[in-house]
Structures are given as structure tokens and as C-alpha cells.
Amino acid sequence: MSLRVTRSARWWTVFLVFALIAALFAVPVSADSHDTFTLTILHNNDGESALLPSGDEGGVARFATAVRDAKRSALRAGNGVIMVSSGDNFLASPSFSASLADGVFYDALALDMLRYDAIDLGNHDFDFGPDVLVDFMGDFRRPGTPPYLSANLDFSAEPGLQSMVDHGVIAKSTVVSEAGEYIGIIGATTENLPFISSPRDVVVNDVIPAVQMELAKLDAMDINKVVFISHLQDIEGDLLLAEELSGVDVMIAGGGDELLANDDDLLLPSDTPDDIFGAYPLVATNADGASVPVVTTSGQYGYLGNLVVEFDDDGNVIDWDGGPVRIVDPSVGPDGVAANARMQSIVVDPVEAFVAELATNVIAISEVDLDGERNSVRFMETNEGNLIADSQLWQANQLAADFGVGAADVAVQNGGGIRNDSVIPAGDITELNTFEMVPFGNFVTIMEGVDRQVFKDLLENAVSRIDPAAAPGGTGRFAQAAGFSFVFDTTGTAALIEDDVLTIPGTRVTDVVLDDGTVIVAGGAVVAGDDINVAVVDFTARGGDEYQWGDGVFTALGVSYQQALFNYLTADAADGGLGGVITAADYPEGGEGRITQLP
């Protein structure tokens, strides 16, 4: 013990002597040379299970290499560095189906390997319900890190998710230490979550008070550098939100897929300058009057956001720089990156193998050609359109009781949601065909209590862009029907909706009759009677293609429209499914007269 004290005393003497000498001969420095801190914020959003590359673009394995290079570059520059995601970390797709089939969430493995500091919860993260989200979070190899964030969600009525809160996997905010500085990160989720996803008993609170409460908490902890990551569906929401928040320094938006870029930023070959939403970053003003850089990326691992922010000693943002980093193969240009070998083998290879297998998985036989051509499904009834609409009506009524909602009377599928743009020849129908027909992350919902006039108006909207004088073709709003038939006359007045307001009521829809014989419209006049329940994908339920639902309330059923089609094709006939056979009698070429166009 005494030896250690003696050595310690000697070292302190030597230290003081050298400190005195250094003080005497020190070169004066500027007063603010030690008063700034530079933080590199790497970010992305809306990964949406886009794990596989699209040719020379994107892919999570290339993205991993770009992240590694960006982190190394930031550290060499002496910067602190954090990485965040602004939500929608997985999505119904062939890639996500690989996870469900293999029993391992490849998206979770990818997120874990990318080593995020925080991940915001987006609406699509709830698409399969709270139970799947709990399982997804449990597939992280580093339990509890990174935390999933949302300040405005209350999970207390969902035991599985609340357990994740109790164990620190989900939080309202988190604090990260970088280069001796503390950075607070707060998350938030769109208030429309109950209407566009399947959160079940998760309570969605107002964003502004919830976030401001976390800002105040961080301020009480003397955290003076705060990054807000959110999934509010579009960056314009963040720009407006900034004005209401005191203490926020940087905002990372998600959900809108906007491309922000500057003149010298390289874009993906599939993007053009016309695709640029605005500069990187956009700048908002917070409630304190301070400028706040606001950024986002266009999602799906196509770009890595790289924002460099300089703070003064009081935590004020005094400068910023950066831009999107495109994710391309080295063959595209010198900025290209090769796939990360570990990510490729653990995540990409098994997903690629699964997707390739979809093309060989025959799930049904069709006795008839199925017409899914763009100019058909957006213009007239087709047998493929009928098949898809029928699958949604069937699936909705299989699940309605489980979700405590009334059975659907009819189903409507917007033509724009049918995407194969081809005639699928009679013969084998593979699982991959179902993804080609209905590829989006749209979920089956039931819209309850639709007034009969509202239903007529939405059909008027559906046929409003049909021009009888033009070649066959229309827009994505055209409706394929199940559970009813309707007649429209193109000589009637086309409905017009401006700024979400029906300014010209249409007079084209002349007759609407349910399959059970109930008359909804006769001779252009609505027949009085009960409201109806409509099965429809959430895109349309949320007002996509200018569908307006009045006071109707919809419930998402946790099944994508691709899954509904798959289930309908494969379910036994005794359960109302097709039993693996699409007959010419049920789905004749040209349809069966559900939609009649006059003259």
C-alpha cells in the first residue's frame, strides 16, 4: 500500500511540473475552439423488407457496406456518430414471407447487424398485430438494443408490448453517449395508426404533448442535444410540428418516402431530378425560434441519409452539411459499394432462395386466362379483378367476428392495386403470381356503416375518369366489385372532387344491386335502407384514389390483400375457398356481368 502511495505521489509531482511548463509555453487558442461538437447522424426510414437488391440498386447487404464506410469516415473526422431508423422496418412482401415461413425475422437480423442507436415505430410495424411485433423485437441478438421509440403510444393494454416497455426494448426516448457528449433521441408515431394498421389495444395519444413532455424530461437531465425521429407519414407534418416544439434540434422524418437531395448529390439511376422533393436538409423553425434541420430518405435501403450537425457548447445547432448516399453496385460508378459478405450470407441469401421458390410453388390451377392488364382492370370488369375482389370479401368475413366488426356485404378493389399488367395464361398459378397481381403492403379492412348515398358517390368517383371517346383505359380509382353489381352510363355527368371536397356529384351510376337482391340504387336514385359494410384495402379506406367514406369507420384485419388472395385460392371449398381451382364457370373471360357500361 505504501509503495503505491509513494508512486502515486511521485507521478502527481511529475504531472504538476509538466503542467506548469506547458502553461508557461502554451500557444493561445481561440475562445471557442473547444466549444463545438460535431455529430454525424446516419439515418434511413421505410426499409419495408426491401432486403433484396433491385438490379444494381439498393439491397440491405450493399446498405450495410455504405453504413460501415460512413461510420468510419465520421470517426476519422473526429465526429460523434449515431444511426437511427424512422420506422416501417418491415412490410408484407415475399421477403417478409420468408421470415414467417422460416421462423426467423430476417429484417430484425438486418437491423441488429446495422447497429442502430434507436428505431422509431412506424405504422407498418403493427400491420401483423402486436403479437408479431413482439416476436419481431425478440429476434434481436442484442436484447434491448437498440430501443424502439414512440413517445405517444401507450402499450399498457397490450401485455406483450408492455413487457417490452418494462424491459427497455420500447421507450419514449433514449440517451446516447458519443465522444463524451450526450444526445437525446425521441420517437413518435402517426396519430392515424388505428386507421391504417392493426395496433389492436395500443392507445395512440396526441403527438405534440407527448413529445414536448419528453423534451422537458431531457432538459431536466441537462441533455441539450435532441434528435426527434418520427413516422408521421410525410415530412410536411414534421415541418409543421417543429413550430410547436421547444427544445428540438434535429428532426428525422419517415413514412412519406420523399427524396431530399442537393445539386451535387448523386441519385439512383431510377431517380431523376424531377423526383426530388426538396433540398437536403429542409429547415424548419422550432417554438424557440431556432432553425431545425429536417431530413428523410426515400426508403427501401436505396439511400443512406448522412447529416452532419455542429452544436455549440450550449447545445444550439450552428451549422449543418450532408446529403443522401445512394446505394448502388460498384459497376454503376466509383461511389458504388459491394455487398457486405456477412449480411449477404445471413440475411440476403436465404431470402433470395425463398423468393425463388415462390416461383415454383404451384398453389392453384386456372381453367381460364386471367386478365390483369393495366388498361383492362382500370377500365372494365375483368375475371382477375373479380377474383381479387372476391378474395377480399371472403377473407374479411372469415375474420370479422374475431375483430368484433360486422360482416362485409360487398368488396371493392381499386384497379390501381392490381399490378401484374398481363394476362396470366390458363394453367399453374404460383405463389409468386399472387405477389405479382397484388404486391403492395395493402391490408384488408372492413368499412362499417357506409351510407347508401356515400356508396353511390364512391362508385361515381370510381367511374369518373372513364372517357368513352378515348381508347380503353382509365385510372387506378376504377372499382372491381364483389358482392354486388352496378351499371354506369358514360353520358352522365362525371363526379369531380377538388381538395377532398365533392364539388360536382356524378350522375353516371344508374343501378346498384347486392347479390342478395337488395337494391341500393335504381334509375340513378338511391333507395332508402340500411347502411352497408364494405371490404376494402386500407389504401382505399384512407381516401386513396379520392374515395370518400363519409362517417364510415374501418377496421384493419391484419391480413394483406396478397395473403387474402393466397388464402382464398388454397382454402377448401367447404370453407368458401376455391380449393385450388379457378374455374371458367366462376371466372369467365370478360367477367360475369358485375359491371355494365352504357351506352
Buried (B, 14 or more C-beta within 10 A) or exposed (E): EEEEEEEEEEEEEEEEEEEEEEEEEEEEEEEEEEEEBBBBBBBBBBBBBBBBBEEBBBBBBBBBBBBBEBBEEBEEEEBBBBBBBBBBBBBBBBBBBBBBEEEBBBBBBBBBBBBBBBBBBBBBBBBBBBEBBBBBBEBBEEEBBBBBBBBBBBBEEBEBBBBBBEEEBBBBBBBBEBEEBBBBBBBBBBBBBBBBBBBBEBBBBEBBEBBBBBBEBBBEEEBBBBBBBBBBBBBBBBBEBBEBBEBBBBBBBBBBBBBBBBEEBBBBEEBEEEEBBBBBBBBBEBBEEBBBBBBBBBBBBBBBBBBBBBBBEEBBBEEBBBBBBBBBBEEBEEEBBEBBEEBBEBBBEBBBEBBEBBBEBEBBBBBBBBBBBBEBBBBBBBBBBBBBBBBBBBBBBBBBEEBEBBBBBBBBBBBBBBBBEBBBEBEBBBBBBBBBBBBBBBBBBBBBBBBBBBBBBBBBBBBBBBEEEEEEBBBBBBBBBBBBBBBBBBEBEBBBBEEEEBEEEBBBBBBBBBBEEBEBBEEBEBBEEEBBBBBBBBBBBBEBBBBBBBEBBBBBBBBBBBBBBBBBBBBEEEEBBBEBEBEEEBBBEEBEEBBBBEE
